[in-house]
Amino acid sequence: MAMEAHEIEEMIKEALPDAQIRIEDLRGDGDHYAAMIVSESFRGKTRVVQHQMVYAALKGKMGGDLHALALQTSAPE
């Protein structure tokens, strides 16, 4: 079962309300996305921890409803 980009964005926004999010469907199949996420919550955290925060926001959907998500995360400049 594929996910829509807006569903991914809503889940991330729920966990990171200040996040600026841009999501791109890489193949048009609802299974392969790229997400660029900027949030103050990421400041001072390693890239691994930032990505773990995003995966936690997706509540177990990664690897199931959502097959692949390429992440770029950062704190605001």
Biopython code that builds the backbone (N, CA, C, O; Angstrom):
import numpy as np
from Bio.PDB.StructureBuilder import StructureBuilder

atoms = [
    (1, "MET", "N", (0.835, -1.168, 0.000)),
    (1, "MET", "CA", (0.000, 0.000, 0.000)),
    (1, "MET", "C", (0.889, 1.244, 0.000)),
    (1, "MET", "O", (1.669, 1.438, 0.932)),
    (2, "ALA", "N", (0.788, 2.065, -0.999)),
    (2, "ALA", "CA", (1.627, 3.246, -1.156)),
    (2, "ALA", "C", (1.120, 4.394, -0.280)),
    (2, "ALA", "O", (-0.034, 4.410, 0.149)),
    (3, "MET", "N", (2.012, 5.350, -0.030)),
    (3, "MET", "CA", (1.648, 6.545, 0.725)),
    (3, "MET", "C", (1.670, 7.756, -0.191)),
    (3, "MET", "O", (2.436, 7.805, -1.153)),
    (4, "GLU", "N", (0.836, 8.719, 0.109)),
    (4, "GLU", "CA", (0.820, 9.984, -0.606)),
    (4, "GLU", "C", (1.806, 10.936, 0.070)),
    (4, "GLU", "O", (2.043, 10.851, 1.275)),
    (5, "ALA", "N", (2.376, 11.845, -0.726)),
    (5, "ALA", "CA", (3.343, 12.809, -0.192)),
    (5, "ALA", "C", (2.748, 13.626, 0.951)),
    (5, "ALA", "O", (3.432, 13.893, 1.938)),
    (6, "HIS", "N", (1.497, 14.023, 0.830)),
    (6, "HIS", "CA", (0.881, 14.838, 1.880)),
    (6, "HIS", "C", (0.755, 14.070, 3.187)),
    (6, "HIS", "O", (0.799, 14.674, 4.258)),
    (7, "GLU", "N", (0.598, 12.743, 3.123)),
    (7, "GLU", "CA", (0.530, 11.930, 4.330)),
    (7, "GLU", "C", (1.872, 11.934, 5.052)),
    (7, "GLU", "O", (1.930, 12.044, 6.277)),
    (8, "ILE", "N", (2.948, 11.814, 4.282)),
    (8, "ILE", "CA", (4.293, 11.845, 4.855)),
    (8, "ILE", "C", (4.522, 13.204, 5.514)),
    (8, "ILE", "O", (4.999, 13.281, 6.646)),
    (9, "GLU", "N", (4.181, 14.259, 4.804)),
    (9, "GLU", "CA", (4.375, 15.613, 5.328)),
    (9, "GLU", "C", (3.575, 15.816, 6.616)),
    (9, "GLU", "O", (4.094, 16.391, 7.573)),
    (10, "GLU", "N", (2.340, 15.363, 6.660)),
    (10, "GLU", "CA", (1.506, 15.519, 7.852)),
    (10, "GLU", "C", (2.103, 14.796, 9.054)),
    (10, "GLU", "O", (2.092, 15.320, 10.167)),
    (11, "MET", "N", (2.622, 13.601, 8.829)),
    (11, "MET", "CA", (3.213, 12.838, 9.929)),
    (11, "MET", "C", (4.463, 13.532, 10.469)),
    (11, "MET", "O", (4.672, 13.593, 11.681)),
    (12, "ILE", "N", (5.281, 14.047, 9.571)),
    (12, "ILE", "CA", (6.494, 14.750, 9.998)),
    (12, "ILE", "C", (6.119, 16.037, 10.727)),
    (12, "ILE", "O", (6.708, 16.356, 11.760)),
    (13, "LYS", "N", (5.150, 16.774, 10.202)),
    (13, "LYS", "CA", (4.707, 18.024, 10.830)),
    (13, "LYS", "C", (4.140, 17.781, 12.229)),
    (13, "LYS", "O", (4.293, 18.618, 13.118)),
    (14, "GLU", "N", (3.497, 16.652, 12.416)),
    (14, "GLU", "CA", (2.952, 16.329, 13.734)),
    (14, "GLU", "C", (4.072, 16.211, 14.764)),
    (14, "GLU", "O", (3.927, 16.667, 15.898)),
    (15, "ALA", "N", (5.180, 15.603, 14.371)),
    (15, "ALA", "CA", (6.311, 15.414, 15.278)),
    (15, "ALA", "C", (7.224, 16.635, 15.336)),
    (15, "ALA", "O", (7.816, 16.923, 16.376)),
    (16, "LEU", "N", (7.338, 17.354, 14.215)),
    (16, "LEU", "CA", (8.231, 18.519, 14.105)),
    (16, "LEU", "C", (7.422, 19.693, 13.560)),
    (16, "LEU", "O", (7.537, 20.016, 12.378)),
    (17, "PRO", "N", (6.606, 20.337, 14.396)),
    (17, "PRO", "CA", (5.665, 21.355, 13.908)),
    (17, "PRO", "C", (6.305, 22.526, 13.167)),
    (17, "PRO", "O", (5.668, 23.132, 12.305)),
    (18, "ASP", "N", (7.555, 22.852, 13.493)),
    (18, "ASP", "CA", (8.214, 23.991, 12.846)),
    (18, "ASP", "C", (8.877, 23.622, 11.513)),
    (18, "ASP", "O", (9.424, 24.488, 10.830)),
    (19, "ALA", "N", (8.829, 22.365, 11.155)),
    (19, "ALA", "CA", (9.580, 21.886, 9.989)),
    (19, "ALA", "C", (9.105, 22.503, 8.680)),
    (19, "ALA", "O", (7.910, 22.666, 8.432)),
    (20, "GLN", "N", (10.088, 22.836, 7.857)),
    (20, "GLN", "CA", (9.837, 23.198, 6.467)),
    (20, "GLN", "C", (10.150, 21.931, 5.674)),
    (20, "GLN", "O", (11.252, 21.390, 5.769)),
    (21, "ILE", "N", (9.195, 21.469, 4.907)),
    (21, "ILE", "CA", (9.307, 20.152, 4.268)),
    (21, "ILE", "C", (9.048, 20.267, 2.776)),
    (21, "ILE", "O", (8.100, 20.921, 2.341)),
    (22, "ARG", "N", (9.911, 19.616, 1.997)),
    (22, "ARG", "CA", (9.662, 19.481, 0.568)),
    (22, "ARG", "C", (9.813, 17.994, 0.232)),
    (22, "ARG", "O", (10.844, 17.382, 0.512)),
    (23, "ILE", "N", (8.775, 17.434, -0.366)),
    (23, "ILE", "CA", (8.772, 16.008, -0.686)),
    (23, "ILE", "C", (8.604, 15.840, -2.190)),
    (23, "ILE", "O", (7.777, 16.500, -2.820)),
    (24, "GLU", "N", (9.403, 14.946, -2.747)),
    (24, "GLU", "CA", (9.355, 14.660, -4.179)),
    (24, "GLU", "C", (9.132, 13.162, -4.380)),
    (24, "GLU", "O", (9.838, 12.339, -3.797)),
    (25, "ASP", "N", (8.158, 12.819, -5.199)),
    (25, "ASP", "CA", (7.900, 11.420, -5.555)),
    (25, "ASP", "C", (8.869, 11.076, -6.680)),
    (25, "ASP", "O", (8.703, 11.545, -7.806)),
    (26, "LEU", "N", (9.867, 10.269, -6.388)),
    (26, "LEU", "CA", (10.958, 10.020, -7.329)),
    (26, "LEU", "C", (10.558, 9.201, -8.548)),
    (26, "LEU", "O", (11.122, 9.378, -9.628)),
    (27, "ARG", "N", (9.588, 8.306, -8.382)),
    (27, "ARG", "CA", (9.202, 7.423, -9.491)),
    (27, "ARG", "C", (7.739, 7.546, -9.892)),
    (27, "ARG", "O", (7.304, 6.934, -10.868)),
    (28, "GLY", "N", (6.990, 8.329, -9.147)),
    (28, "GLY", "CA", (5.565, 8.449, -9.436)),
    (28, "GLY", "C", (4.758, 7.248, -8.979)),
    (28, "GLY", "O", (3.610, 7.069, -9.387)),
    (29, "ASP", "N", (5.370, 6.414, -8.119)),
    (29, "ASP", "CA", (4.693, 5.188, -7.696)),
    (29, "ASP", "C", (4.205, 5.226, -6.243)),
    (29, "ASP", "O", (3.609, 4.262, -5.761)),
    (30, "GLY", "N", (4.459, 6.336, -5.552)),
    (30, "GLY", "CA", (4.033, 6.428, -4.158)),
    (30, "GLY", "C", (4.848, 5.590, -3.202)),
    (30, "GLY", "O", (4.481, 5.461, -2.034)),
    (31, "ASP", "N", (5.948, 5.014, -3.665)),
    (31, "ASP", "CA", (6.805, 4.178, -2.821)),
    (31, "ASP", "C", (8.214, 4.736, -2.652)),
    (31, "ASP", "O", (8.911, 4.366, -1.707)),
    (32, "HIS", "N", (8.640, 5.609, -3.540)),
    (32, "HIS", "CA", (10.014, 6.112, -3.530)),
    (32, "HIS", "C", (9.997, 7.633, -3.500)),
    (32, "HIS", "O", (9.662, 8.289, -4.486)),
    (33, "TYR", "N", (10.366, 8.181, -2.340)),
    (33, "TYR", "CA", (10.323, 9.623, -2.150)),
    (33, "TYR", "C", (11.684, 10.159, -1.727)),
    (33, "TYR", "O", (12.534, 9.427, -1.221)),
    (34, "ALA", "N", (11.863, 11.446, -1.948)),
    (34, "ALA", "CA", (12.975, 12.198, -1.379)),
    (34, "ALA", "C", (12.350, 13.312, -0.554)),
    (34, "ALA", "O", (11.376, 13.934, -0.978)),
    (35, "ALA", "N", (12.906, 13.564, 0.620)),
    (35, "ALA", "CA", (12.381, 14.618, 1.486)),
    (35, "ALA", "C", (13.525, 15.505, 1.958)),
    (35, "ALA", "O", (14.568, 15.024, 2.400)),
    (36, "MET", "N", (13.304, 16.809, 1.854)),
    (36, "MET", "CA", (14.223, 17.793, 2.411)),
    (36, "MET", "C", (13.476, 18.441, 3.577)),
    (36, "MET", "O", (12.398, 19.011, 3.406)),
    (37, "ILE", "N", (14.075, 18.340, 4.763)),
    (37, "ILE", "CA", (13.403, 18.801, 5.973)),
    (37, "ILE", "C", (14.342, 19.723, 6.746)),
    (37, "ILE", "O", (15.477, 19.359, 7.054)),
    (38, "VAL", "N", (13.851, 20.916, 7.051)),
    (38, "VAL", "CA", (14.604, 21.881, 7.844)),
    (38, "VAL", "C", (13.808, 22.124, 9.121)),
    (38, "VAL", "O", (12.633, 22.488, 9.069)),
    (39, "SER", "N", (14.455, 21.922, 10.269)),
    (39, "SER", "CA", (13.777, 22.121, 11.545)),
    (39, "SER", "C", (14.784, 22.555, 12.599)),
    (39, "SER", "O", (15.912, 22.062, 12.637)),
    (40, "GLU", "N", (14.367, 23.476, 13.446)),
    (40, "GLU", "CA", (15.205, 23.909, 14.573)),
    (40, "GLU", "C", (15.476, 22.727, 15.497)),
    (40, "GLU", "O", (16.502, 22.703, 16.177)),
    (41, "SER", "N", (14.584, 21.760, 15.531)),
    (41, "SER", "CA", (14.757, 20.572, 16.375)),
    (41, "SER", "C", (16.017, 19.787, 16.030)),
    (41, "SER", "O", (16.512, 19.020, 16.856)),
    (42, "PHE", "N", (16.533, 19.969, 14.837)),
    (42, "PHE", "CA", (17.724, 19.239, 14.393)),
    (42, "PHE", "C", (19.025, 19.894, 14.871)),
    (42, "PHE", "O", (20.080, 19.262, 14.823)),
    (43, "ARG", "N", (18.965, 21.135, 15.325)),
    (43, "ARG", "CA", (20.176, 21.870, 15.686)),
    (43, "ARG", "C", (20.973, 21.116, 16.755)),
    (43, "ARG", "O", (20.435, 20.704, 17.783)),
    (44, "GLY", "N", (22.266, 20.949, 16.482)),
    (44, "GLY", "CA", (23.170, 20.300, 17.427)),
    (44, "GLY", "C", (23.120, 18.783, 17.413)),
    (44, "GLY", "O", (23.847, 18.129, 18.160)),
    (45, "LYS", "N", (22.277, 18.228, 16.580)),
    (45, "LYS", "CA", (22.153, 16.769, 16.517)),
    (45, "LYS", "C", (22.898, 16.238, 15.286)),
    (45, "LYS", "O", (23.006, 16.918, 14.266)),
    (46, "THR", "N", (23.402, 15.024, 15.405)),
    (46, "THR", "CA", (24.083, 14.411, 14.268)),
    (46, "THR", "C", (23.070, 14.082, 13.176)),
    (46, "THR", "O", (21.868, 14.018, 13.434)),
    (47, "ARG", "N", (23.549, 13.881, 11.989)),
    (47, "ARG", "CA", (22.689, 13.528, 10.858)),
    (47, "ARG", "C", (21.924, 12.229, 11.160)),
    (47, "ARG", "O", (20.748, 12.101, 10.821)),
    (48, "VAL", "N", (22.599, 11.282, 11.793)),
    (48, "VAL", "CA", (21.949, 10.010, 12.134)),
    (48, "VAL", "C", (20.768, 10.248, 13.075)),
    (48, "VAL", "O", (19.693, 9.683, 12.874)),
    (49, "VAL", "N", (20.958, 11.069, 14.088)),
    (49, "VAL", "CA", (19.881, 11.352, 15.038)),
    (49, "VAL", "C", (18.743, 12.105, 14.344)),
    (49, "VAL", "O", (17.570, 11.838, 14.606)),
    (50, "GLN", "N", (19.088, 13.042, 13.462)),
    (50, "GLN", "CA", (18.064, 13.764, 12.708)),
    (50, "GLN", "C", (17.200, 12.800, 11.912)),
    (50, "GLN", "O", (15.972, 12.897, 11.927)),
    (51, "HIS", "N", (17.842, 11.871, 11.220)),
    (51, "HIS", "CA", (17.105, 10.896, 10.411)),
    (51, "HIS", "C", (16.268, 9.978, 11.298)),
    (51, "HIS", "O", (15.152, 9.611, 10.931)),
    (52, "GLN", "N", (16.801, 9.606, 12.463)),
    (52, "GLN", "CA", (16.029, 8.775, 13.391)),
    (52, "GLN", "C", (14.773, 9.510, 13.853)),
    (52, "GLN", "O", (13.726, 8.892, 14.043)),
    (53, "MET", "N", (14.876, 10.821, 14.033)),
    (53, "MET", "CA", (13.715, 11.619, 14.432)),
    (53, "MET", "C", (12.634, 11.573, 13.348)),
    (53, "MET", "O", (11.445, 11.471, 13.652)),
    (54, "VAL", "N", (13.051, 11.648, 12.098)),
    (54, "VAL", "CA", (12.097, 11.587, 10.986)),
    (54, "VAL", "C", (11.466, 10.198, 10.912)),
    (54, "VAL", "O", (10.252, 10.073, 10.757)),
    (55, "TYR", "N", (12.295, 9.152, 11.023)),
    (55, "TYR", "CA", (11.749, 7.793, 10.980)),
    (55, "TYR", "C", (10.765, 7.562, 12.132)),
    (55, "TYR", "O", (9.742, 6.902, 11.946)),
    (56, "ALA", "N", (11.062, 8.096, 13.309)),
    (56, "ALA", "CA", (10.148, 7.959, 14.445)),
    (56, "ALA", "C", (8.820, 8.655, 14.146)),
    (56, "ALA", "O", (7.757, 8.169, 14.533)),
    (57, "ALA", "N", (8.889, 9.787, 13.461)),
    (57, "ALA", "CA", (7.674, 10.524, 13.098)),
    (57, "ALA", "C", (6.791, 9.719, 12.153)),
    (57, "ALA", "O", (5.574, 9.902, 12.129)),
    (58, "LEU", "N", (7.401, 8.833, 11.379)),
    (58, "LEU", "CA", (6.659, 8.029, 10.408)),
    (58, "LEU", "C", (6.019, 6.788, 11.025)),
    (58, "LEU", "O", (5.349, 6.018, 10.336)),
    (59, "LYS", "N", (6.227, 6.604, 12.310)),
    (59, "LYS", "CA", (5.518, 5.589, 13.104)),
    (59, "LYS", "C", (5.479, 4.206, 12.463)),
    (59, "LYS", "O", (4.413, 3.602, 12.339)),
    (60, "GLY", "N", (6.636, 3.713, 12.059)),
    (60, "GLY", "CA", (6.708, 2.354, 11.543)),
    (60, "GLY", "C", (6.294, 2.170, 10.097)),
    (60, "GLY", "O", (6.239, 1.036, 9.621)),
    (61, "LYS", "N", (6.003, 3.242, 9.385)),
    (61, "LYS", "CA", (5.587, 3.125, 7.980)),
    (61, "LYS", "C", (6.767, 2.810, 7.053)),
    (61, "LYS", "O", (6.577, 2.241, 5.978)),
    (62, "MET", "N", (8.000, 3.185, 7.474)),
    (62, "MET", "CA", (9.168, 2.904, 6.640)),
    (62, "MET", "C", (9.337, 1.402, 6.484)),
    (62, "MET", "O", (9.249, 0.646, 7.451)),
    (63, "GLY", "N", (9.580, 0.987, 5.255)),
    (63, "GLY", "CA", (9.769, -0.426, 4.982)),
    (63, "GLY", "C", (8.455, -1.172, 4.784)),
    (63, "GLY", "O", (8.453, -2.340, 4.393)),
    (64, "GLY", "N", (7.348, -0.508, 5.050)),
    (64, "GLY", "CA", (6.029, -1.103, 4.844)),
    (64, "GLY", "C", (5.289, -0.313, 3.786)),
    (64, "GLY", "O", (5.486, -0.512, 2.587)),
    (65, "ASP", "N", (4.430, 0.592, 4.251)),
    (65, "ASP", "CA", (3.678, 1.441, 3.326)),
    (65, "ASP", "C", (4.596, 2.352, 2.517)),
    (65, "ASP", "O", (4.288, 2.725, 1.385)),
    (66, "LEU", "N", (5.724, 2.698, 3.118)),
    (66, "LEU", "CA", (6.694, 3.575, 2.475)),
    (66, "LEU", "C", (7.972, 2.789, 2.247)),
    (66, "LEU", "O", (8.687, 2.462, 3.194)),
    (67, "HIS", "N", (8.256, 2.485, 0.983)),
    (67, "HIS", "CA", (9.386, 1.619, 0.656)),
    (67, "HIS", "C", (10.721, 2.330, 0.784)),
    (67, "HIS", "O", (11.649, 1.782, 1.379)),
    (68, "ALA", "N", (10.846, 3.540, 0.242)),
    (68, "ALA", "CA", (12.130, 4.232, 0.248)),
    (68, "ALA", "C", (11.931, 5.728, 0.448)),
    (68, "ALA", "O", (11.059, 6.345, -0.164)),
    (69, "LEU", "N", (12.763, 6.298, 1.324)),
    (69, "LEU", "CA", (12.716, 7.730, 1.578)),
    (69, "LEU", "C", (14.145, 8.238, 1.712)),
    (69, "LEU", "O", (14.822, 7.959, 2.702)),
    (70, "ALA", "N", (14.596, 8.978, 0.721)),
    (70, "ALA", "CA", (15.926, 9.605, 0.773)),
    (70, "ALA", "C", (15.773, 10.904, 1.551)),
    (70, "ALA", "O", (14.953, 11.752, 1.196)),
    (71, "LEU", "N", (16.565, 11.062, 2.615)),
    (71, "LEU", "CA", (16.419, 12.223, 3.481)),
    (71, "LEU", "C", (17.582, 13.194, 3.366)),
    (71, "LEU", "O", (18.743, 12.798, 3.261)),
    (72, "GLN", "N", (17.243, 14.464, 3.389)),
    (72, "GLN", "CA", (18.207, 15.545, 3.596)),
    (72, "GLN", "C", (17.631, 16.362, 4.727)),
    (72, "GLN", "O", (16.548, 16.932, 4.596)),
    (73, "THR", "N", (18.343, 16.426, 5.837)),
    (73, "THR", "CA", (17.848, 17.148, 7.003)),
    (73, "THR", "C", (18.863, 18.194, 7.435)),
    (73, "THR", "O", (20.069, 18.021, 7.257)),
    (74, "SER", "N", (18.357, 19.283, 8.004)),
    (74, "SER", "CA", (19.245, 20.319, 8.519)),
    (74, "SER", "C", (18.472, 21.251, 9.439)),
    (74, "SER", "O", (17.241, 21.285, 9.435)),
    (75, "ALA", "N", (19.237, 22.013, 10.234)),
    (75, "ALA", "CA", (18.659, 23.092, 11.034)),
    (75, "ALA", "C", (18.641, 24.334, 10.165)),
    (75, "ALA", "O", (19.412, 24.414, 9.208)),
    (76, "PRO", "N", (17.788, 25.311, 10.463)),
    (76, "PRO", "CA", (17.761, 26.542, 9.675)),
    (76, "PRO", "C", (19.107, 27.261, 9.755)),
    (76, "PRO", "O", (19.820, 27.167, 10.754)),
    (77, "GLU", "N", (19.433, 27.967, 8.703)),
    (77, "GLU", "CA", (20.709, 28.711, 8.696)),
    (77, "GLU", "C", (20.587, 30.000, 9.454)),
    (77, "GLU", "O", (21.556, 30.753, 9.553)),
]
sb = StructureBuilder()
sb.init_structure("model")
sb.init_model(0)
sb.init_chain("A")
sb.init_seg("    ")
for serial, (resi, resn, name, xyz) in enumerate(atoms, 1):
    if name == "N":
        sb.init_residue(resn, " ", resi, " ")
    sb.init_atom(name, np.array(xyz, "f"), 0.0, 1.0, " ", f" {name:<3s}", serial, name[0])
structure = sb.get_structure()
